[in-house]
Amino acid sequence: MNKEKDDKKKYTNKRWIACPIEEEYFGQDRKMGKQSRKEATAKDRSKYKKTDREKFQKSEELHKNIKLSKDQFLSGTVLSIKPEGIMVECDGKMFTCILRGLLKKEKRQEKNLVTVGDIVLFETNNPGEGVIAHIEPRKTILSRADNLSRRKEQLIASNIDQVIITGSVVSPALKPSLLDRYIIAAQKGGMEPLIVINKIDLLVGGSKDEEFLAQENELYQETVRAYAETDHKVISVSLMTGQGIDELKAAMRGKSSVFSGQSGVGKSSLINVITGSRQKVGEMVDKTKKGSHTTSTTQLIPLEFGGWCVDTPGIKSFGVWDLKKEEVEQYFSEIHACGSECRFPDCSHRNETGCAVREAVEQGKLSLIRYLSYISLIESVSQEHLRR
């Protein structure tokens, strides 16, 4: 009885009826009845009953395209995604595909449903054309937080062995914090990170600003030293002198690799040398001293010496997807180890008294650039990202 009174109270101050005549016949009970039906539907357990379970499972499988007869479909690899369609390779043949409508209706956190490297099942109606019905489970995935809302996961590439995190010195300047974000994204996605620092020939003269050159050289040396101490492999390369190119090829042999990094660091130029392809190469923008975007689409390129290579569009910022504040420290092994000696167990290593990490940084026992990268990432994930 009390529940009935409470329910009526909810609607006492609201007029849900379209006109006074309707109100005279139905009163407030009409809306209350609708609300009751909603609550009853939410509590309905019939889909879990043994007699009805099969019916609901069939409906879900049809919608999610999980269980398919593979004999009815072709299996292929997504090589690139272009305005004209999704380019899928199957038995040496190329197919321009679109996504089946049911796949688009699924509620997902991914901004893009399909990405380069995906293994897909598709059917063909016309020669050279296909409709993707199913995306196979991904073994590894490189992704980032969507730049606009940060509420969607933007897939970059899948089923990749290693991420070649490309940076450069001088033009554009080295950004260790961006390298660290890529390292974390690679590790979260199940891939090995490999750091490549390009354009090291620019550190040896040729710059009008000697002070800037000295600072960049010091930053480069400290970066290499810091990553060596944390067991992250670094290859320094130069397209002008050829230094490091053979070492990079050896690291890529027999593996699928994705090149990622800031715009203008020379990813496409490196791929051209390694693969013999002709990817479009950009130049530095004098006004901003930043690289221009030249790669507009992600694509999978076969290597003559075995393996695959993925070129990705350059970015200016990189948000790690689904990274929680309490998880950040575990990706900075040296800070995590030192943090066990802090005075407080929940020390953030920013301004607490008795912080062993800050003390180690001041004494030169921990890398300053790695510490600053850690702080930057903590502050980033602490912010509440609102839709712009």
N, C-alpha and C positions, 0 to 999 in steps of 0.2 A: 504493500500500500504506500509506504514512504517513497519507494522508487518511482511510482506513478506520479506522485506529487512533485518529485524532483525533476522528472522528465518534462512535466507541464510547465514548470518554472522556467526551463531553458527557452521556451518559445513564447512566454507570456508577453514580453515586450517587443516581439517581432510580428509583423503582418506579412504572412506568406501567401495569402489568398489574393487571387487576381482581381476580384471585385466584391462589393458588399453582399450581393446575392449569393455568391459562392460561399462566402464566409458564413452566411445564415444557415446554409445546408450542412457545410462540412466543419465549420469552426476551425480550430487549430489542429485537429486530429490528423488531417491529411498529411501535413509535413512530418508530424511525429511518426506516422506510419511508414513514411519513406525512410526516415532515419532508422527506425527499428529494423526494416528489411536490410539496410546496409550493414548494421551490426550483426544481424543473423548470418549474412553471407560471409562476413569476415571470420565468424566463428565456425562456419560449416566445415566439418571434418570428413565429409563424404569422400573426398578425393584420396583420403588415406585409408579408406575401407578396402578390404581385400576384393570385394565384388566390383568396386568401381575403379580400382587402381589402374587396371589395364587401359581403360578408356582414357584416363587423364595422361598416362604415359605416352600413348600414341599421339595425343594432341600436342604434347610438349616436344616430342621427337620431330614431328612434322614441322613445327615452328623453328626449332633450333637447328635442324638439319644435322643432328648428332649421329644418328644411325642411318647410314646409307649403304646401299648395295654398290660396292666399288666397281663391280662388273659393268654397271650402267654408265660409268663416267670415265673420262680421261684424267690422268694425274700429271700435273705440270708445276713448274717453278715460276714465280713472278719475277721477271727480270727488270721491269721498270713500270712506272705508272705515268702515263702521258694524258694530255687533254682528250685524245681520241679514244683512250681506253686503257685497260690493264693488259700489259704485254706478258703473255705466258708462253714459256718454252716447254714443248712436250716432244720427246723423241726427235730432237733436232729441228722441229718445225715451230714456227711462231704463230700464235693466235692472239687476236685482239678481243679481249673479253670485257663483259660487264658483270655486275653483281646481280644475282637473283633478288627479286623484290623482297622475299621473306627475310633475307639476311639483313637488309637495310632497316627492317622494322624492329630488329632486336635492340633491346635497351642495353647499351654498353657504356663503359667509361672511356673507351678509345675514341679519339677524334676521327681517326681513319680506320675503317674495318679491315683493310688489307694493306700489306706493305711488301717491299722488296725482300725476296728470300722466302716468302710464304710458299708452302706446298699446298696446292688447291686441287679440288676435284671439280671438273667442269664438263659440260656437254656442248656439242656443236650442232648448229642448225644449218649454217652456211659455211662454205669453205673459208678457212682462215679466221673464223669468228666463233666465239663461245660465250657461254653463260656460266659463271662460277656459282656452284651450289653449296660448296662446303670448304672451309679452311681447316687444314689439319692442325692439331696441337703443335705449338711452337716449342722447340727445344731451348732456344735462347731468344732474347729480345732486347734491342737497344731502343729506348724511348726517352722522351722528356715531357715535362709538364707543358701543356699548351700555353703559348706565350700570352694569350689574351685573357683567359679566365682562370688558368691554373687548376681547373676542375676536370679537365680532360687529359687523357694520356695520348700524346702524339707519337705514333709508332714510326721509327726511322728505318729499321731493318730487323729481320728475324733469321733464325737458324744460322747464325754467324759464330765463328770460332774466336775471333779476337777483334778488338777495337783499336785501330791505329789512331791514337789521339795526337793530332798534329798541331804544333805550335810553331812560332817563328820568332826570330830576334830582330830588333830594330824596326822592321817594316812588314807587318805591324809588330809592336813591342810584345814581349813575352808576358803572358798572363797565367801565372801558376794556379790561381784560384779557379780559373776556367778548366785547366787540366785536371784538377782534383775533382771537379763536378763530373767530368767525363769518366774518370776512374771509378767513382762510386756508381755511376749509371751502368758501366760495363760489369762491375762485380755484382750488382743487384740483378742484372739480366743474365748472369751465368757465363759471361765471356771474360777472356784474358785481356787486360789493358796493356798496350804497348805505346810508349811515349816517343814521338818523333819530333825533334826540334830542327826546323828547316832554316835555311838562309844564314848559316853560321859564318859564311864568307864575309858577311856584312860587318862582322865584329872586328875585322882586320882592316882598319883604315877606310878611306873613301867617304867618311861622314864629315859633314861640315861642322857638326856640333860634337866636339871631342868630349865634353862633359857628359852629354847624354850617352855617347858610345861607351864611356867608362862605366857608367851606371848600369847600362844594359849588359855589359860584359860581366860585371860583378853579379847581377841577378841571374844570368845564365849559369855561371859557375856554381852559385849557391843552389840553384834549382837541380842541377845534375847531381850535386853532392847529397842533397836532401832525399831525392828519390832513390839514389843508390843505397842509402842507409835503410830505406823501407822496402828494399827488394823489388822495386818497380824498374823494369828495364827501360833504359833511355838510349835511343840511337840519334846521334847528331848527324845531319846530312846537309849537303850543298849541291845544288844542281850545276853551279858554276864550276866547281872543282871535281865533282863526282864523289866526294867523300861520303861514306856511309850508304851509298846506293846498293852495293853488293850485299852488305850486311842486312839491309832492309828486305831485299829480295829473298835472302835465305830465311828470314823470319816469316815470310809470307808463303813460302813454298808448301804446296799441298794443303793449305788452309783457306778458309773463306774469311776475308778481312773487310772491315768497313772503315773507311777514312772519315774522321769527323774532326771538327775544329772550327775556329774562328774564320770569318771571311778574310781572304787575302793571304793566308799562311802558305799557300802553294799546294793544296791537296791535288787539284787537277793537274798541275805541272808534274808532280811526282808520279801520278798515275800514267800520264803520257809517256814518261821515261820508262816506267816499269812495264807497261803493257804495249807500248808502241801505238796507242790510240791517239785520237786528236780531240781531246776534251777542250772546250772553250776555256781560255785563260784570261783572267782579268788583271787590271792594274790598280795600284794604290790611288785612293782619292786624296789629292794634295791638301784639300781644305780640312778634312777630318783625320787624315793620317790613318785611315782604316781601309780595309780591303773592300772591294766591290763584289756583289753577288754575281757569280758567273754560272755556277751549276744550279739550274732551276728545278731539275728533277733528279730523284735518286735512281740509280741503275746498277745492275749486276754485270760485271765484265769478266770474262774468262781469262785466265793467265796461261801463257804458253808453257811455263815451267810447272804447272799444276796448281789448281785452286781457283778461287774466285776473288774478285775485288769489287767493293761497292764505293762509289763516289756519292757524297751527300752534299746538299746545299750548305753553305757556310752560315753561321749564326753570330749574333752579337752578344746574346745572353743565353744561358742554359739553366733551366730549372729542373732539378732531379725529381722525377715522378715518385710520389708516395713515399717520401722520406720523412720520418718523424724525428723530432728534436732529440729524443733519447737514443736514437740509433746512430746519430752522426759520429759520436766518439769512436765507435767500433771500427769505422773506416779510416781512422787515424791511429794506427797501431802504436806508434811511439808515444803519442799523447795519452792514449788509454793506459799504457804500461806505467807511465810516469804518474798519471792521475791517481793510482792506487795509494800513493804516498801523501795525498792531499789531506788537510786537516778535517775537511768535511766530506762524507761519502758521496753527497750529491753536488759536489763542487762543479760549477760551470766553467771554471778556469778563466773567468773574465776579471772579476774585481774582489773575490773573496780573500780574506786574510788566511795565511797559511797554505796558499796554493802552491803545490810542488811544481806544477807545470809552468806557471809564470816565472818562478824562480829559476827553473832549468833553462827557459828561454833567455832570461837576463844573463845567465852565466854562459850562454852559448852552447849548452848541451843539447838543446832542441832547436830545430830550424825555425827562424823567425817567419819565413814565408809560409811554411806549413801551418804555423800557429795562427797567422793572420788569415789564412785560407779557412781554417777551422772556425774561427770567430765569425767570419763573413757568412759561412754556411749556416751556422747556428742562428744568426740574426735573420737570415733569409727564410728559413723554415719556421721561425717563430712568428713571422708576420702572417696575418690573416689575409689571404688573397681574395679580393673581391672582383666580381665581373666588371670589366671596364666598360 
